[in-house]
């Protein structure tokens, strides 16, 4: 059995040719930034012409906290660093845990299914890279700033309390109904990045990470204004602002009118901004000052620097709240995936 698992893993890595070799550092560090918060309730449908269909209702289950309702006995086993300890898990078990860690279980089933496919695809894309330096003994990990958030089943049950059985059934259904399905581009699993909330239009990979990816283009994303993350405000003491900025850009000069030319993407995200004579990327500004997104405005008012942001996350690929809105409007998970990942093929991948 161990030999079969080893051969399967070797075949998996061999078959998954890396779609692009020199992936920007930001993309590796910023995938899967999504925070699970309570479902804010119903949202408006994205179009008055949409034809909603009933979303299947998930009935409670008597499954315990360690065994899913269904199990893919032929799933490839992968190594995952969980809380620093390496575990061997069936790939579909890992996908379930990512779904638990990355998307509210109260989201519509079709949104959960879209997230399951994205999580599985991103895992397969990551596996193709081999053992990374951050966890050299495991193919995957549970950290959203490197791989994807992962919540073990027993931990999820403790977190969910009395609703655990119902939530677990929803996730079981989402995984089982998309079993082994991934998104392909030129026959390879894609970099299926996702984030919580866009500003109403997703970002192109080229505008965020400086490298164009054919299937990661900007699209209109409906219902984002209903996300609890849609808008945010950050206020900093001006002295603290300059301390942080000058540590990264020593030549920056403080002044009464520090903010100059701003280059924005078609989606509104800041590509670059002139600050005190230094040209700073929007992604860098987001990281330096803890902003929720690169879609921001900034002003100096008295002794305060004020940021207003729209969206949460890098904004590339699938938007979780956009997917929620589309699912509530009757769109299938295949529709959702085709919308956010252009010209990709949804397929049962034989390697997994």
C-alpha positions as CSV (number, residue, x, y, z in Angstrom):
1,X,0.0,0.0,0.0
2,X,2.8,2.4,0.9
3,X,4.4,1.7,-2.5
4,X,1.2,2.5,-4.3
5,X,0.8,5.8,-2.4
6,X,4.4,6.7,-3.1
7,X,4.0,5.9,-6.8
8,X,0.8,8.0,-6.9
9,X,2.5,11.0,-5.4
10,X,5.4,10.7,-7.8
11,X,3.1,10.5,-10.7
12,X,1.1,13.4,-9.4
13,X,4.2,15.6,-9.2
14,X,5.5,14.4,-12.5
15,X,2.3,15.1,-14.4
16,X,1.8,18.6,-12.9
17,X,4.2,20.7,-15.0
18,X,4.5,24.1,-13.4
19,X,2.4,26.6,-15.5
20,X,4.9,29.3,-15.0
21,X,8.3,29.0,-13.4
22,X,9.1,32.4,-12.1
23,X,5.9,33.1,-10.1
24,X,6.2,36.5,-8.3
25,X,7.0,36.3,-4.6
26,X,3.8,38.3,-3.8
27,X,1.7,35.6,-5.4
28,X,3.3,32.9,-3.3
29,X,2.8,34.8,-0.1
30,X,-0.6,36.2,-0.7
31,X,-2.8,33.3,-1.9
32,X,-5.9,32.4,-0.2
33,X,-6.3,35.5,2.0
34,X,-9.8,35.0,3.2
35,X,-11.2,35.4,6.7
36,X,-14.2,33.4,7.9
37,X,-16.7,35.7,9.5
38,X,-20.4,35.1,10.2
39,X,-22.7,35.1,7.1
40,X,-24.2,38.6,6.9
41,X,-27.5,37.4,5.6
42,X,-29.3,37.7,2.2
43,X,-27.8,39.9,-0.5
44,X,-29.4,41.4,-3.6
45,X,-29.1,39.4,-6.8
46,X,-26.5,40.7,-9.2
47,X,-29.0,41.3,-12.1
48,X,-32.7,41.9,-12.4
49,X,-32.7,39.5,-15.3
50,X,-31.2,36.6,-13.4
51,X,-33.3,33.5,-13.1
52,X,-32.7,32.2,-9.6
53,X,-33.0,28.5,-9.0
54,X,-33.4,26.7,-5.7
55,X,-30.2,26.0,-3.9
56,X,-30.3,22.5,-2.3
57,X,-31.0,22.6,1.4
58,X,-28.5,20.6,3.4
59,X,-30.2,18.4,6.0
60,X,-28.6,17.6,9.4
61,X,-26.5,14.5,9.6
62,X,-25.7,12.1,12.4
63,X,-22.0,11.9,11.3
64,X,-19.5,12.1,14.1
65,X,-16.7,14.6,14.2
66,X,-14.0,12.3,12.7
67,X,-15.7,10.6,9.8
68,X,-17.1,12.3,6.7
69,X,-20.4,11.1,5.3
70,X,-18.6,9.8,2.2
71,X,-15.0,8.9,1.6
72,X,-12.9,8.7,-1.6
73,X,-11.0,5.6,-0.9
74,X,-8.8,6.0,-4.0
75,X,-7.7,9.6,-3.2
76,X,-4.0,10.4,-3.4
77,X,-2.4,10.8,0.0
78,X,-0.5,14.1,0.5
79,X,1.7,15.3,3.3
80,X,0.5,18.4,5.2
81,X,2.2,20.5,7.9
82,X,-0.6,21.1,10.4
83,X,0.4,23.3,13.4
84,X,4.0,22.4,12.6
85,X,3.5,18.6,12.6
86,X,3.5,16.7,9.3
87,X,0.5,14.5,8.6
88,X,-0.4,12.2,5.8
89,X,-3.9,13.0,4.6
90,X,-6.1,12.0,1.6
91,X,-6.2,15.0,-0.7
92,X,-10.0,15.3,-0.4
93,X,-9.7,15.4,3.4
94,X,-7.3,18.3,3.0
95,X,-9.8,20.0,0.6
96,X,-12.5,19.6,3.2
97,X,-10.3,21.3,5.9
98,X,-9.4,24.1,3.5
99,X,-13.1,24.7,2.8
100,X,-13.7,24.8,6.6
101,X,-10.9,27.2,7.1
102,X,-11.5,29.5,4.1
103,X,-15.2,30.0,3.6
104,X,-18.2,30.4,6.0
105,X,-20.1,27.0,6.0
106,X,-23.4,29.0,5.8
107,X,-22.6,30.1,2.2
108,X,-24.8,28.6,-0.5
109,X,-23.8,25.1,-1.7
110,X,-22.8,26.2,-5.2
111,X,-20.4,28.8,-3.7
112,X,-19.0,26.1,-1.4
113,X,-18.5,23.8,-4.4
114,X,-16.7,26.5,-6.3
115,X,-14.4,27.1,-3.4
116,X,-13.8,23.3,-3.1
117,X,-12.7,23.2,-6.7
118,X,-10.5,26.2,-6.3
119,X,-8.9,24.8,-3.1
120,X,-8.2,21.4,-4.8
121,X,-6.8,23.1,-7.9
122,X,-4.5,25.4,-5.9
123,X,-3.3,22.4,-3.8
124,X,-2.4,20.5,-7.0
125,X,-0.7,23.6,-8.4
126,X,1.3,23.9,-5.2
127,X,2.2,20.2,-5.1
128,X,3.8,20.7,-8.5
129,X,6.3,23.0,-6.9
130,X,7.7,20.3,-4.7
131,X,8.7,20.7,-1.0
132,X,9.1,24.4,-0.3
133,X,11.6,25.9,2.2
134,X,8.9,26.9,4.6
135,X,7.8,23.3,5.1
136,X,10.5,21.1,3.5
137,X,9.0,17.9,4.9
138,X,5.5,18.4,3.6
139,X,3.9,19.2,0.2
140,X,1.2,21.5,1.8
141,X,0.6,23.4,5.0
142,X,-2.2,25.1,7.0
143,X,-0.9,28.7,6.7
144,X,-3.0,31.0,4.4
145,X,-0.1,33.3,3.8
146,X,1.8,30.4,2.2
147,X,-0.6,27.7,1.1
148,X,-4.2,27.7,2.3
149,X,-5.9,27.9,5.7
150,X,-6.8,24.4,6.9
151,X,-9.1,23.4,9.8
152,X,-9.1,19.8,10.9
153,X,-12.5,18.2,11.2
154,X,-12.5,17.8,15.0
155,X,-11.4,21.4,15.4
156,X,-14.1,22.6,13.1
157,X,-16.7,20.7,15.1
158,X,-15.6,22.4,18.3
159,X,-15.7,25.8,16.6
160,X,-19.1,25.3,15.1
161,X,-20.9,24.0,18.2
162,X,-24.5,22.9,17.9
163,X,-24.5,23.6,14.1
164,X,-21.5,21.4,13.5
165,X,-23.4,18.4,12.0
166,X,-25.3,20.6,9.5
167,X,-22.2,22.6,8.5
168,X,-20.1,19.4,8.1
169,X,-22.8,17.9,5.9
170,X,-22.7,21.0,3.7
171,X,-18.9,20.7,3.3
172,X,-19.1,16.9,2.7
173,X,-21.6,17.6,-0.1
174,X,-19.5,20.3,-1.6
175,X,-16.4,18.0,-1.7
176,X,-18.2,14.9,-2.8
177,X,-20.1,16.6,-5.6
178,X,-16.9,18.0,-7.0
179,X,-14.7,15.0,-6.3
180,X,-11.4,15.1,-8.1
181,X,-12.5,18.1,-10.1
182,X,-9.9,20.8,-10.9
183,X,-9.5,23.7,-13.3
184,X,-7.1,23.2,-16.1
185,X,-5.4,25.6,-18.5
186,X,-3.3,24.0,-21.3
187,X,-3.9,20.7,-19.5
188,X,-2.4,21.8,-16.2
189,X,-3.9,22.8,-12.8
190,X,-4.1,26.5,-12.6
191,X,-3.0,29.0,-9.9
192,X,-6.6,29.2,-8.5
193,X,-6.1,32.1,-6.2
194,X,-9.0,33.6,-4.4
195,X,-9.8,36.3,-1.8
196,X,-12.6,37.4,0.4
197,X,-14.0,40.5,-1.2
198,X,-13.3,42.6,-4.3
199,X,-14.2,46.3,-4.8
200,X,-16.9,45.2,-7.3
201,X,-14.4,44.2,-10.0
202,X,-11.5,41.8,-9.6
203,X,-7.9,42.6,-10.3
204,X,-5.7,41.3,-13.1
205,X,-2.7,39.3,-11.9
206,X,-0.5,41.6,-13.9
207,X,-1.7,44.7,-12.1
208,X,-1.1,43.1,-8.6
209,X,2.0,41.0,-9.1
210,X,3.5,42.4,-12.3
211,X,3.1,39.1,-14.3
212,X,0.2,38.5,-16.7
213,X,-1.6,35.2,-16.2
214,X,-4.1,34.5,-19.1
215,X,-6.9,33.1,-16.9
216,X,-6.5,35.7,-14.1
217,X,-8.1,38.7,-15.7
218,X,-10.4,41.5,-14.3
219,X,-14.1,40.8,-14.2
220,X,-17.2,42.5,-12.7
221,X,-18.0,40.8,-9.3
222,X,-21.6,41.2,-8.1
223,X,-22.8,41.7,-4.6
224,X,-19.5,42.8,-3.0
225,X,-21.1,45.7,-1.2
226,X,-22.9,43.2,1.0
227,X,-19.7,41.8,2.4
228,X,-18.7,42.9,5.9
229,X,-15.2,43.6,4.4
230,X,-16.3,45.8,1.6
231,X,-15.1,49.1,3.2
232,X,-12.6,49.8,5.9
233,X,-10.8,52.7,7.4
234,X,-7.3,53.0,8.8
235,X,-6.0,56.0,10.8
236,X,-2.3,56.4,11.6
237,X,-0.4,59.1,13.5
238,X,1.6,60.9,10.9
239,X,4.9,60.4,12.7
240,X,4.3,56.7,12.9
241,X,3.4,56.7,9.2
242,X,6.7,58.3,8.3
243,X,8.7,56.0,10.6
244,X,7.3,52.9,8.9
245,X,7.7,54.3,5.4
246,X,11.2,55.6,5.9
247,X,12.3,52.2,7.3
248,X,11.4,50.7,3.9
249,X,12.3,53.9,1.8
250,X,15.0,55.8,3.5
251,X,15.1,58.5,0.8
252,X,11.4,59.4,1.3
253,X,11.0,63.0,2.4
254,X,8.1,64.0,4.8
255,X,6.1,67.0,3.8
256,X,2.8,68.8,4.0
257,X,1.7,67.3,0.6
258,X,3.5,63.9,0.6
259,X,1.2,62.1,-1.9
260,X,1.8,62.6,-5.6
261,X,1.0,60.7,-8.7
262,X,-1.1,57.5,-8.3
263,X,-1.4,54.8,-11.0
264,X,-4.5,52.7,-10.7
265,X,-5.6,49.5,-12.4
266,X,-9.0,49.4,-14.3
267,X,-10.4,47.9,-11.1
268,X,-9.3,50.8,-9.0
269,X,-6.4,49.1,-7.2
270,X,-3.3,51.2,-6.7
271,X,-0.5,49.9,-8.8
272,X,1.9,52.6,-7.6
273,X,1.8,55.8,-5.6
274,X,4.4,58.6,-5.1
275,X,5.0,59.2,-1.4
276,X,7.5,61.8,-0.3
277,X,9.3,61.4,-3.6
278,X,9.5,57.6,-3.4
279,X,7.5,55.4,-5.8
280,X,5.8,52.7,-3.8
281,X,3.7,49.8,-5.1
282,X,0.2,49.4,-4.0
283,X,1.0,45.9,-2.7
284,X,3.8,47.3,-0.6
285,X,1.6,50.1,0.8
286,X,-1.0,47.4,1.8
287,X,1.6,45.4,3.6
288,X,3.4,48.2,5.3
289,X,0.2,49.7,6.8
290,X,-2.0,46.7,7.2
291,X,-4.6,47.7,4.6
292,X,-7.3,45.3,3.6
293,X,-6.7,45.9,-0.1
294,X,-4.7,47.9,-2.6
295,X,-7.9,49.8,-3.6
296,X,-7.4,52.7,-1.3
297,X,-7.4,56.5,-1.0
298,X,-5.0,58.3,1.4
299,X,-4.9,61.8,2.7
300,X,-2.8,63.7,5.3
301,X,-5.1,65.6,7.7
302,X,-3.4,67.5,10.5
303,X,-1.3,64.9,12.3
304,X,-3.2,61.9,10.9
305,X,-2.8,59.8,7.8
306,X,-6.2,58.4,6.8
307,X,-6.8,55.4,4.5
308,X,-10.1,54.3,3.1
309,X,-10.2,50.9,1.4
310,X,-12.6,48.8,-0.6
311,X,-12.4,45.0,-0.7
312,X,-10.4,42.5,1.3
313,X,-7.5,40.6,-0.1
314,X,-5.4,40.8,-3.3
315,X,-8.6,40.8,-5.4
316,X,-7.3,38.3,-8.0
317,X,-9.3,35.3,-9.1
318,X,-12.4,34.1,-7.3
319,X,-14.1,36.5,-4.9
320,X,-15.8,34.6,-2.2
321,X,-18.5,37.1,-1.6
322,X,-19.0,37.5,-5.3
323,X,-19.4,33.7,-5.6
324,X,-21.9,33.9,-2.8
325,X,-24.0,36.5,-4.6
326,X,-23.9,34.5,-7.9
327,X,-24.9,31.3,-6.1
328,X,-27.9,33.1,-4.5
329,X,-28.8,34.3,-8.0
330,X,-29.0,30.7,-9.1
331,X,-25.6,30.3,-10.8
332,X,-24.0,26.9,-10.6
333,X,-20.5,26.4,-9.3
334,X,-19.3,25.7,-12.9
335,X,-20.8,29.1,-13.9
336,X,-19.0,30.8,-11.0
337,X,-15.6,29.2,-11.8
338,X,-15.9,30.0,-15.5
339,X,-16.7,33.6,-14.7
340,X,-13.7,34.2,-12.4
341,X,-11.1,32.0,-14.1
342,X,-11.4,32.8,-17.8
343,X,-10.9,30.1,-20.5
344,X,-10.2,27.3,-18.1
345,X,-11.5,23.8,-18.3
346,X,-13.4,22.1,-15.4
347,X,-12.3,18.5,-15.5
348,X,-11.9,15.4,-13.4
349,X,-8.2,15.2,-13.4
350,X,-6.8,11.7,-13.7
351,X,-3.7,12.6,-11.6
352,X,-5.8,13.1,-8.5
